[in-house]
């Protein structure tokens, strides 16, 4: 897959269901600002974005703004919607993002970068090994260098076949939670402990294990994705 092709694409950020992130094992959303959450330089979020942000919080996801714009632009917007932020993020370079994720104890594969630009947001997601999600810009940008970039993006997108997400039928009807030890998403009720997946509950407290059956990188019985904390890894040696 090309570095310029996203893992998934949606029309608008507020059309992405929480279930999409939970099934991917994503715990942190890194959100672009301009033309993703609002129009360019607009200090007010799109009316449907606020409800969407609340839904992601309720699902247990952590939200972060990741913007190449200045702190003067990003900070007031972040404050208005109650989010942490990184301004002058230097996308597509992955290093500032990696430092932030390391500070949170989150591996890149449990984070998603969502934005409207291929050469910053998508490329940053690919280089950082995060899940990359492309959304359509909220408005046309027909001025300056932005207009040039949009023309280049159209050339790239001509070769891209959009990958549309479909709910995992094996996880249909599951209520999902995040494990407090390894970070994996798992099916509620599959573990003896509400805050731990069956794997971590087994190794930490001796509860019965799941007897995992893996398909496509995830246990079809409990939903564990094979994640291990350093401590669990040490216990298994």
Buried (B, 14 or more C-beta within 10 A) or exposed (E): EEEBBBBBBBEBBBEBBBBBBBBBBBBBBBBBBBBBBBBBEBEEBBEEBBEBBEBBBEBBBBBBBBBBBEEEBBBEBBEEBEBEBBBEBEBBBBEBBBEBBEEBEBBBBBBBBBBBBBBBBBBBBBBBEBBBBBBEBBEEBEEEEBEEBBEEBEEBBEEBEEEEBEEBEBBEEBEBBBBEBBBBBBBEEBBEBEEBBBBBBBBBEEBEBBEBEEEEEBBBBBBBBEBBBEEBEEEEE
